[in-house]
Amino acid sequence: MTDSSDTTAALHQPPSPLEDPSSPLSRIARQPMMLGLFLPTQTGAFSQSTYPRDTRWDFEYNRELTLKAEAHGLDFAFGLQQWVKKGGFGGETNYRENFLDPFISTIALAPLTTRLVTISTVHVLYGSLHPLYLARFAATADHIAQGRFGLNIVTGYDAREPLMFGMQRIEHDERYARADEFASIMEDLWAGEEDLTFHGRWYDLESAYVSPRPVHGRPIMVSASASAAGFAYAADHSDIVFTSSRSGAPYADAMRSIPTITKEIDEAYDRTGRQHKTIIFPMVICKETREEAYAYRDAITARADTASIVNYDARHRAGDAQGWPEHVPSDRVLGGHVQIIGSPTDVADQLEGLHEAGIDGAQLGFYDYGPELDFFAEAVLPILEARGLRIPDPIVSNPREAVAAMTAVSSTEPVLVRAEHDGPITTVTLSNPERANALTYGAMQQFIEGLRAAHSNRSLLLIIRAEGDDFTVGRDQKEKVPGVTKAQSLGLILEANALLRGFPGISVSVIRGRALGFGSGISVQSDLSIAADTATLGFDEVRHGLAPLVVAEYLPPLIGPRATADLIYTGRDVSASEALAIGLVSRVVPEADLEAEARGLCDSLVAGEPGALRLMKSYSARLRAGGIADPQAAAVAELDTWLSAGRPAFPDVPENPAAR
C-alpha cells in the first residue's frame, strides 16, 4: 500500500508500450513517418467553408473512413474533443454544433479494425473526473482494442468551456501540475503493484485498485502540448506529443517555428531519458498538379463561413494556449496546424520537410475526406515509400483496387483460423481441414491476428494446432488475390515469423499429418514442437517452382547449414523420426497419444513458474542472437534481479531481438 502526501514520487510507473517491441505502438513507431487520420467527428470537420463536399460528422461516415484508413495502411485514427454551445460557432454551417464524443467513438471503432491505433482526447480537469474512473475506463478500452488504444490528455485552454462544468479556468502551469498528479495516479493503478492509498494536492484515494491490467503496461499516452510546462508534463508521461506551429498555418510560415518546437520537445525528453514521437496536424490539399491544388484551395477559401470564423477566433483569443500565437482567422477556412498544398510530389516534399524538422508523424486532415484520402493513398504514399519515409505494410497495398480487394477478402473469408484464450493459454487452431489447412491470404491474416492476440493477452503459453488429418500443407500456391502482389503476400510470412519468434512466452506446436512449407516453419520456430510418429515435414517450395529464400535465412541457425541445404534444395519429405533427429521437432509420440501428450506438456508448463519461463525465453533468444557480451555474468545478474524483485511473472528484460 502506498501512502503519500503532496508528492507523486512514491507512485509506481508501468513501462511504456514503446518499451514492449510486440506492442501496436512499437509497430507503428518503426515507421520513419507515422501517418494517421484526424477524424471529422464534428460538424464542418476542421474547415470553415461552405464549398460543397461530402464530409460528415456522423459515426457511420467516420466508421467508413477509419476502415478505409486501415486498408490504405495508415497507422492511427485520432479524435478531437471540444465543448460548444447550441449552434456551435454559428455561421451558415453551425460549425461544430454536432460533436461525437471521441472517447466513446474511438472505443467503438477499435473492434472494427485489426491494426489501427485509435486515440481519444480527454479533458481530465473538467468537472469532477477522478483518475480512478478514467484509469478503469482506459484499461477496459485498452482490452477492447487489444492494446491499440491511446489517451490524448488535455487540460483545457478555453475560457468558456470550464463554465459549462461549473468552474473557472485553472491557471496554465497549474493545469499541468494537476494533470501530472492525475496521470501519475492512473499509472500507479495500471501498474497494479498494490492497493493505492494516496493523499495528494488535488486527489485522494483509499485502497483503490484497477483490474484488468492494460495489455502492454499501460494504454498509449498522448499529450497535446506547445508550452514548456506542457513539454515537461509530456516528458514524464507521454509516448506521443501532438504539437503545432507557432508561426501560422501556411507551410512556409509554419516551418519557421517547427524545428525549434521539436528541439524543445527533444530536450524535455532528454532530461527524463524516455522515448517519444512527435506528431502534427497537416491539412492536405492534393491534386494531380500544383495548379489544380491551388485552384481547389482558392475555391474553398472563397466560400469562407465568415460568421463562424469570427466566433471561433474570439474563442481562440480568449484562451491561454501557447501553440498558435501567429495563426490568423483566415487560416481557419482550410484549417490545420500546417497547410500542405500541391501535387503529389509537392505534398511528399512538404511531409519530408516536416520529418527533417523533427516531426515523426502526421495526423492528416482533408477537406472532402473520402475521395481525398483515397487520392493521397494512391498518389502520395508510393512517393513516401520510395523515399524511405514509409515502410510498405506487407498486408496492404496503396492502389485503390488493392484496397478494395483486401477489404473484400477480409469481409468474405470464412473463419479459417481460430484464436481462443483460456487463462494464461492462447490456442491458435488452423480450421480448414477440407483443404488440408492450406493457408490462403485470408487465412494468413487470421493466423497473424491470432499470434497478435497471444501477444496482446500477455499469454504464458501459445499453442498452435490444427483440425483434421494434416497440420497444414503450407501456403496456397495457386491462389491469386486481385490487387495483391506476390511480395505483399509473401510479406505475411515475415510478419508471422516475427510474431512467433518474438512471442515472450513459450510456444508449442502440435503436429499431425503433413506439415509442409510454412507448416514446417511453424514447427521449427516454435519453442517446443510435439509431433505424431506418422507426421511428415519438409520445405517443398522448390517443388512448386519457388526459391525458399526466407527459409534459407532463418533455418541454418536452428538445424545447421548442411541439413538446411539438403531440405531446401531437394524439397523432399522428412519423416517424424528424421525431423526429430535434425531438430525440426522436439518430441515424437505415437499418433494415438498425441493429444494427451500435448495436454500433459502444456499442463506441466503452466504449472511452472511463469516468470522463470519468460526470463529463460528472453535470455535464450538474446544469447542466440549474440546480444549478450558476457553470458555468464549476464545470467547471474538477470537471475539476481528477478529474484530480488520477488520473482515477477513479467520480468523486466531487454527486447527480444527476434521480435524486430
C-alpha positions in Angstrom: 0.0 0.0 0.0 1.4 3.4 -1.0 0.5 6.3 1.3 1.9 9.6 0.1 1.3 13.3 0.9 1.6 16.1 -1.7 4.0 14.0 -3.9 3.8 11.6 -6.7 7.4 10.4 -6.2 6.3 7.2 -4.4 3.9 6.2 -7.1 4.7 3.3 -9.4 5.0 3.8 -13.2 4.4 0.9 -15.5 6.6 0.5 -18.7 5.6 2.4 -21.8 4.2 0.5 -24.7 7.2 1.8 -26.6 9.4 -0.4 -24.4 7.4 -3.5 -25.5 8.5 -4.5 -29.0 5.4 -6.5 -29.5 3.0 -3.6 -28.8 1.0 -1.9 -31.5 2.6 1.4 -30.7 6.1 -0.1 -31.2 5.0 -1.5 -34.5 3.7 1.8 -35.9 6.7 3.7 -34.3 9.0 1.8 -36.6 7.6 3.9 -39.5 10.1 6.7 -40.3 7.0 8.9 -40.7 3.8 7.7 -39.0 0.6 8.6 -40.7 -2.9 8.8 -39.1 -6.3 10.4 -39.8 -7.7 13.2 -37.7 -11.4 12.1 -37.8 -14.1 14.6 -38.7 -16.4 13.7 -35.8 -17.8 17.2 -35.6 -19.9 19.4 -38.0 -17.6 21.0 -40.5 -14.6 18.9 -39.5 -11.7 21.3 -39.4 -12.5 23.7 -42.3 -14.9 26.7 -42.0 -16.1 26.9 -45.6 -19.4 26.3 -47.4 -17.8 25.0 -50.5 -19.6 21.7 -51.4 -18.2 18.4 -50.1 -19.5 15.1 -48.7 -17.6 15.1 -45.4 -20.0 14.3 -42.5 -19.6 14.1 -38.7 -21.8 11.0 -38.1 -20.5 7.7 -36.8 -21.3 5.7 -39.9 -19.2 8.1 -42.1 -16.3 8.0 -39.6 -16.5 4.2 -39.4 -16.1 4.1 -43.2 -13.2 6.5 -43.1 -11.5 4.5 -40.4 -11.8 1.2 -42.2 -10.5 3.0 -45.4 -7.5 4.4 -43.5 -6.6 1.0 -42.2 -7.0 -0.6 -45.6 -4.6 2.1 -47.0 -2.0 1.2 -44.3 -2.3 4.3 -42.1 -1.3 3.8 -38.5 -3.8 5.6 -36.3 -7.0 7.5 -36.1 -7.4 10.5 -33.7 -10.5 12.0 -32.2 -10.8 15.7 -31.2 -12.6 16.9 -28.0 -14.3 20.3 -27.6 -17.4 21.6 -25.7 -19.6 24.0 -27.6 -23.0 25.7 -27.0 -26.1 25.3 -29.1 -25.4 26.2 -32.7 -21.7 25.5 -32.3 -19.8 28.5 -33.6 -22.7 29.6 -35.7 -22.4 30.9 -39.3 -24.1 29.2 -42.2 -22.8 25.8 -41.2 -23.4 25.9 -37.4 -19.7 24.9 -37.2 -19.1 22.1 -34.8 -22.6 22.0 -33.3 -22.8 18.2 -33.6 -19.8 16.6 -31.9 -19.4 12.9 -31.4 -17.6 12.2 -28.1 -14.1 11.0 -29.1 -13.7 8.6 -26.1 -16.8 6.6 -26.9 -16.3 6.9 -30.7 -12.7 5.6 -30.8 -13.6 2.7 -28.4 -16.5 1.8 -30.7 -14.2 1.9 -33.8 -11.4 -0.2 -32.3 -13.1 -3.7 -32.6 -13.9 -2.9 -36.2 -10.2 -2.7 -37.1 -7.3 -5.1 -36.6 -4.2 -2.9 -36.9 -5.1 0.7 -36.5 -4.3 2.5 -33.2 -7.3 4.7 -32.0 -6.6 7.8 -29.9 -9.1 9.7 -27.9 -8.9 13.2 -26.4 -10.0 13.7 -22.8 -10.2 16.9 -20.8 -9.0 15.5 -17.4 -9.6 18.6 -15.3 -13.2 19.5 -16.2 -15.8 18.8 -13.6 -15.1 16.2 -11.0 -13.5 13.5 -13.2 -11.4 11.3 -10.9 -8.3 9.4 -12.1 -9.7 6.2 -10.7 -12.6 6.4 -13.1 -10.5 7.2 -16.1 -7.9 4.6 -15.2 -10.6 1.8 -15.3 -12.3 3.2 -18.4 -9.0 3.4 -20.2 -7.9 -0.1 -19.1 -11.2 -1.5 -20.3 -10.8 0.4 -23.6 -7.3 -0.9 -23.9 -8.5 -4.5 -23.7 -11.3 -3.9 -26.2 -8.8 -2.5 -28.6 -6.2 -5.2 -27.8 -3.6 -2.7 -26.8 -4.4 -0.3 -29.7 -6.0 2.4 -27.6 -4.5 5.8 -26.7 -5.4 8.7 -24.4 -4.7 12.2 -25.5 -4.6 14.1 -22.2 -5.5 17.8 -22.4 -6.1 20.3 -19.7 -8.4 22.9 -21.4 -7.2 26.3 -22.6 -10.6 27.8 -23.4 -12.1 30.4 -21.1 -15.7 29.3 -21.7 -15.6 25.5 -21.6 -14.9 25.3 -17.9 -18.0 27.4 -17.1 -20.1 24.5 -18.6 -18.8 22.4 -15.8 -19.4 25.0 -13.1 -15.8 26.0 -12.7 -13.3 28.7 -13.7 -10.3 28.1 -15.9 -7.3 27.0 -14.0 -4.1 28.9 -14.4 -1.9 27.5 -17.3 1.0 25.9 -15.4 -1.1 24.8 -12.5 -3.2 22.8 -15.0 -0.2 20.8 -16.0 0.8 20.2 -12.3 -2.7 18.8 -11.7 -2.5 16.7 -14.8 0.8 15.3 -13.6 -0.8 14.2 -10.4 -3.8 12.8 -12.3 -1.7 10.8 -14.8 0.7 9.6 -12.0 -2.2 8.1 -10.1 -3.6 6.4 -13.2 -0.1 5.0 -13.9 0.2 3.5 -10.4 -3.3 2.0 -10.8 -2.3 0.5 -14.1 0.9 -0.9 -12.6 -1.3 -2.7 -10.0 1.5 -3.3 -7.6 -0.8 -2.9 -4.6 -4.0 -1.2 -3.4 -3.3 2.5 -3.7 -3.9 4.9 -0.8 -2.8 8.4 -1.8 -3.5 11.9 -0.5 -2.2 14.4 -3.0 -2.7 18.1 -3.5 -5.8 17.6 -5.6 -6.8 13.9 -5.5 -7.4 11.4 -2.7 -7.7 7.6 -2.9 -8.2 5.0 -0.2 -7.3 1.3 -1.0 -8.0 1.9 -4.7 -7.4 -0.8 -7.3 -8.0 -1.2 -11.0 -8.2 -4.5 -12.9 -7.6 -5.8 -15.5 -4.0 -4.7 -16.3 -3.6 -2.9 -19.6 -2.2 -5.2 -22.3 1.2 -3.6 -22.8 1.9 -2.0 -19.4 -0.5 0.9 -19.8 -2.5 2.5 -22.6 -0.7 4.7 -25.1 -0.4 8.1 -23.6 -0.5 11.3 -25.8 -0.5 14.9 -24.9 -1.3 18.0 -27.0 1.4 20.4 -25.9 3.0 23.6 -27.1 4.5 25.2 -23.9 7.4 24.5 -21.6 5.0 23.2 -18.9 3.3 21.0 -21.4 6.5 19.6 -22.7 7.7 18.8 -19.2 4.5 17.0 -18.4 4.8 15.0 -21.7 8.3 14.0 -21.0 7.1 12.4 -17.7 4.1 10.7 -19.0 3.5 10.7 -22.8 4.6 8.4 -25.6 3.5 10.8 -28.3 3.5 14.6 -28.3 0.9 16.3 -30.5 2.2 19.8 -31.2 1.5 22.7 -33.6 3.1 25.6 -35.4 3.6 28.9 -33.5 4.2 30.8 -36.8 1.0 30.3 -38.8 -0.6 27.5 -40.8 0.8 28.1 -44.3 3.7 25.6 -44.8 6.4 28.2 -45.3 5.3 30.1 -42.3 4.9 27.0 -40.1 8.4 25.8 -40.9 9.9 28.9 -39.2 8.9 27.6 -35.8 8.6 23.8 -36.1 12.3 23.0 -35.9 12.5 25.0 -32.7 9.5 23.3 -31.2 10.7 19.8 -31.9 14.1 20.7 -30.4 12.4 21.9 -27.2 10.4 18.6 -27.0 13.6 16.5 -27.5 15.4 18.5 -24.8 12.5 17.9 -22.4 12.7 14.1 -23.0 16.4 14.1 -22.8 16.0 15.3 -19.2 13.8 12.2 -18.3 15.5 9.7 -20.6 12.2 8.5 -22.0 11.3 7.6 -25.6 8.7 9.6 -27.6 7.3 10.5 -31.0 6.2 14.0 -32.1 3.2 14.4 -34.4 1.4 17.4 -36.0 -1.8 18.1 -37.9 -1.4 19.0 -41.5 -4.4 19.9 -43.7 -3.7 18.3 -47.0 -4.9 19.7 -50.3 -3.6 17.5 -53.1 -4.4 17.3 -56.8 -2.8 15.9 -59.9 -1.0 19.2 -60.5 0.1 22.1 -58.3 -2.2 24.4 -60.3 -5.2 22.3 -59.7 -4.4 22.1 -56.0 -4.2 25.8 -55.6 -7.3 26.4 -57.7 -9.1 24.0 -55.3 -7.7 25.8 -52.3 -8.9 29.1 -53.7 -12.4 27.7 -54.4 -12.6 26.6 -50.7 -11.4 29.8 -49.2 -13.7 31.9 -51.5 -16.6 30.3 -49.7 -15.4 31.1 -46.1 -18.0 30.8 -43.4 -17.1 34.2 -42.1 -19.5 34.4 -39.1 -18.3 31.1 -37.7 -14.7 32.1 -38.2 -15.3 35.3 -36.2 -16.8 33.4 -33.3 -14.1 30.8 -33.4 -11.4 33.4 -33.4 -13.0 35.1 -30.4 -12.8 31.8 -28.5 -9.1 31.4 -29.5 -8.2 34.8 -28.4 -9.8 34.4 -25.0 -7.8 31.2 -24.4 -4.3 30.9 -23.0 -2.9 28.3 -25.4 0.7 28.9 -26.4 0.5 26.9 -29.6 -0.8 29.3 -32.2 0.3 32.9 -31.4 0.7 33.8 -35.1 -2.3 32.0 -36.5 -4.8 34.3 -38.1 -8.6 34.0 -38.8 -8.0 33.3 -42.5 -6.1 30.1 -41.5 -9.4 28.7 -40.2 -11.0 28.4 -43.6 -8.9 25.5 -44.6 -7.9 24.6 -41.0 -4.9 22.5 -39.8 -1.9 23.4 -37.8 0.1 23.4 -41.0 -1.3 23.5 -44.5 0.2 21.3 -47.2 -0.9 22.1 -50.7 0.2 20.9 -54.2 0.8 18.0 -56.4 1.6 14.5 -55.0 5.3 15.3 -55.3 4.8 18.7 -53.6 2.9 17.1 -50.7 5.6 14.4 -50.3 8.3 17.1 -50.3 6.5 19.0 -47.6 5.9 15.9 -45.4 9.6 15.1 -45.9 10.4 18.7 -44.8 8.4 18.1 -41.6 10.3 14.9 -41.0 13.6 16.7 -41.4 12.4 19.3 -38.9 11.9 16.6 -36.3 8.3 15.6 -36.8 7.8 11.8 -36.5 4.2 11.6 -37.7 1.2 13.4 -39.1 -2.5 13.1 -38.4 -3.9 14.0 -41.7 -6.9 16.2 -42.4 -8.7 16.7 -45.7 -11.5 19.0 -46.9 -13.6 16.2 -48.6 -12.3 13.3 -46.6 -13.3 10.2 -48.5 -12.0 10.8 -52.1 -9.1 12.9 -50.9 -7.9 10.2 -48.6 -8.1 7.7 -51.5 -6.1 10.0 -53.7 -3.5 10.6 -51.1 -3.0 6.9 -50.6 -2.9 6.3 -54.4 -0.6 9.2 -55.3 1.4 10.3 -52.3 2.1 7.1 -50.3 4.2 5.5 -53.1 6.4 8.5 -53.2 6.9 8.4 -49.5 7.7 4.7 -49.7 10.2 5.3 -52.5 12.0 7.9 -50.3 12.1 5.6 -47.3 9.7 7.7 -45.3 7.2 4.9 -45.2 7.8 1.2 -44.9 5.2 -0.7 -47.0 2.9 -2.8 -45.0 3.0 -6.4 -46.3 -0.7 -6.8 -45.7 -1.9 -3.8 -47.6 -1.3 -2.1 -50.9 -2.0 1.5 -51.7 -3.7 1.5 -55.1 -7.5 1.6 -54.9 -8.1 -1.7 -56.5 -5.8 -3.4 -54.0 -7.6 -1.8 -51.1 -10.9 -2.9 -52.4 -9.6 -6.5 -53.0 -8.2 -6.7 -49.5 -11.4 -5.3 -48.0 -13.4 -7.9 -49.9 -11.0 -10.7 -48.8 -11.3 -9.8 -45.1 -15.1 -9.4 -45.2 -15.9 -12.6 -47.2 -13.2 -15.0 -45.9 -14.7 -17.7 -43.6 -13.1 -18.4 -40.3 -10.1 -20.5 -41.3 -8.1 -19.9 -38.1 -9.5 -19.6 -34.6 -7.8 -17.9 -31.6 -9.1 -18.9 -28.1 -8.0 -17.7 -24.7 -8.2 -19.7 -21.5 -6.4 -18.1 -18.6 -2.6 -18.0 -19.4 -3.1 -20.0 -22.6 -3.9 -18.8 -26.1 -4.6 -21.6 -28.6 -4.5 -20.8 -32.3 -6.2 -23.5 -34.4 -6.0 -24.0 -38.2 -9.5 -24.9 -39.1 -9.8 -25.6 -42.8 -9.4 -29.4 -42.8 -11.2 -29.9 -46.1 -8.2 -28.3 -47.8 -5.6 -29.8 -45.6 -5.4 -26.4 -43.8 -3.8 -24.8 -46.8 -3.1 -21.2 -45.8 -4.8 -18.7 -48.1 -4.2 -15.0 -48.0 -7.2 -14.5 -45.7 -6.1 -17.5 -43.5 -2.6 -16.0 -43.1 -4.2 -12.7 -42.0 -6.3 -14.6 -39.4 -3.2 -16.6 -38.3 -1.3 -13.3 -37.8 -4.2 -11.9 -35.8 -4.2 -15.0 -33.6 -0.5 -14.5 -32.9 -1.1 -10.8 -32.1 -3.8 -11.8 -29.7 -1.4 -14.0 -27.8 1.0 -11.1 -27.5 -1.8 -8.7 -26.5 -3.2 -11.0 -23.9 0.3 -11.5 -22.4 -0.3 -15.2 -22.5 2.3 -17.5 -21.0 1.6 -20.3 -23.4 0.8 -20.2 -27.2 -0.4 -23.5 -28.6 -0.6 -23.9 -32.4 -2.6 -26.9 -33.6 -4.9 -27.9 -36.4 -8.2 -29.7 -37.1 -8.3 -32.7 -39.4 -5.6 -35.1 -40.6 -3.0 -32.6 -41.6 -1.3 -29.7 -39.7 -1.0 -27.7 -42.9 0.3 -28.2 -46.4 1.6 -24.6 -46.3 0.7 -21.5 -48.3 -1.9 -21.9 -51.1 0.5 -21.6 -54.0 -2.3 -21.4 -56.6 -4.2 -18.5 -55.0 -4.2 -15.1 -56.7 -5.8 -12.2 -54.9 -6.6 -9.3 -57.3 -4.6 -6.2 -56.5 -2.2 -8.0 -54.1 1.3 -8.6 -55.3 3.4 -11.7 -54.6 5.7 -9.6 -52.5 2.8 -8.4 -50.3 1.5 -11.9 -49.9 5.0 -13.3 -49.0 5.3 -10.4 -46.6 2.7 -12.1 -44.4 5.2 -14.9 -43.8 7.7 -12.4 -42.5 5.2 -10.9 -40.1 4.0 -14.3 -38.8 7.6 -15.4 -38.3 8.5 -12.3 -36.3 5.4 -12.7 -34.1 6.1 -16.3 -33.5 9.8 -16.0 -32.7 9.2 -12.8 -30.7 6.5 -14.3 -28.5 7.7 -13.6 -25.0 6.1 -16.8 -23.5 6.5 -20.4 -24.6 5.1 -21.5 -28.0 4.1 -25.1 -28.6 3.1 -26.6 -32.0 1.2 -29.9 -32.2 1.9 -31.6 -35.5 0.0 -34.5 -37.1 -0.1 -35.5 -40.7 1.6 -33.2 -43.2 3.4 -30.0 -42.0 4.9 -28.8 -45.2 6.5 -25.5 -46.3 5.3 -22.8 -43.8 3.9 -25.6 -41.7 7.5 -26.9 -41.0 8.4 -23.3 -40.5 5.9 -23.0 -37.6 7.2 -26.2 -36.1 10.9 -25.3 -36.1 10.3 -21.7 -35.0 8.2 -22.8 -32.0 9.9 -23.2 -28.7 8.6 -26.8 -28.5 7.1 -29.0 -31.1 5.5 -32.3 -30.4 4.7 -34.5 -33.5 2.9 -37.7 -34.2 5.1 -40.6 -35.3 3.2 -40.6 -38.6 3.8 -36.9 -39.3 5.6 -35.7 -42.5 7.5 -32.5 -42.6 9.6 -30.7 -45.2 10.2 -27.5 -47.1 8.6 -28.3 -50.5 8.7 -24.8 -52.1 11.2 -25.8 -54.8 8.8 -28.5 -56.0 6.3 -25.7 -56.6 8.9 -23.7 -58.6 9.7 -21.3 -55.7 13.0 -20.5 -54.1 12.5 -20.5 -50.3 14.8 -17.6 -49.6 13.1 -16.7 -46.3 13.7 -20.2 -45.0 17.3 -20.1 -46.1 17.7 -17.1 -43.8 16.2 -18.4 -40.5 16.7 -22.2 -40.8 20.5 -22.7 -40.6 20.9 -21.3 -37.1 18.2 -23.7 -36.0 19.2 -27.0 -37.6 22.6 -26.3 -39.2 23.6 -25.2 -42.8 24.1 -28.7 -44.2 20.7 -30.0 -43.1 19.1 -26.8 -44.4 20.7 -27.2 -47.8 19.5 -30.8 -48.0 15.9 -29.8 -47.2 15.5 -26.7 -49.3 17.4 -27.8 -52.4 15.6 -31.1 -52.7 12.2 -30.2 -51.2 11.9 -33.7 -50.0 9.6 -35.1 -47.3 11.0 -35.8 -43.9 9.7 -38.5 -41.5 8.9 -37.6 -37.9 11.9 -39.6 -36.7 14.3 -37.8 -39.0 12.6 -34.4 -38.2 13.4 -35.2 -34.5 17.0 -36.1 -35.3 17.7 -32.9 -37.2 15.7 -30.5 -34.9 12.5 -29.7 -36.8 10.5 -31.1 -33.9 11.4 -31.6 -30.2 9.4 -34.7 -29.4 7.7 -37.5 -31.3 4.9 -39.7 -29.8 2.6 -42.3 -31.1 -0.2 -40.7 -33.1 -2.9 -42.1 -30.8 -1.2 -40.4 -27.8 -0.6 -37.0 -29.5 -3.4 -35.0 -27.9 -2.9 -36.5 -24.4 0.9 -35.9 -24.6 0.4 -32.4 -25.8 -2.0 -31.7 -23.0 0.4 -33.1 -20.4 3.3 -31.0 -21.8 1.2 -27.8 -21.7 -0.1 -28.6 -18.2 3.4 -29.0 -16.9 4.5 -25.7 -18.4 1.5 -23.8 -17.0 2.2 -25.4 -13.6 5.7 -23.9 -13.6 7.0 -20.5 -12.5 5.8 -18.1 -15.3 8.5 -15.5 -14.6 11.2 -18.1 -14.8 9.9 -19.4 -18.2 9.7 -15.8 -19.6 13.2 -15.0 -18.3 14.7 -18.2 -19.8 12.9 -17.4 -23.1 14.3 -13.9 -23.3 17.8 -14.8 -22.2 18.0 -17.7 -24.7 16.8 -15.6 -27.6 19.3 -12.9 -26.9 22.1 -15.4 -26.4 21.3 -17.0 -29.8 21.3 -13.6 -31.4 24.7 -12.7 -30.0 23.3 -9.9 -28.0 25.0 -10.8 -24.7 28.6 -9.8 -24.3 29.3 -11.8 -21.2 26.7 -14.6 -21.0 27.7 -16.0 -17.6 27.8 -12.5 -15.9 24.5 -11.6 -17.5 22.9 -14.8 -16.4 23.9 -14.2 -12.8 22.9 -10.5 -12.9 19.5 -11.1 -14.5 18.6 -14.0 -12.2 19.6 -11.9 -9.2 17.5 -9.0 -10.4 14.5 -11.3 -10.9 14.8 -13.0 -7.5 15.3 -9.7 -5.7 12.2 -8.3 -7.4 10.1 -11.1 -5.9 10.0 -13.5 -8.9 7.6 -11.3 -11.0 5.6 -13.1 -13.7 6.7 -10.5 -16.2 10.4 -9.9 -15.7 12.0 -6.6 -16.7 14.2 -7.9 -19.5 15.7 -6.4 -22.6 14.0 -6.5 -26.0 13.9 -9.9 -27.7 15.8 -9.4 -30.9 13.6 -11.9 -32.7 10.6 -9.5 -32.3 12.2 -6.8 -34.5 
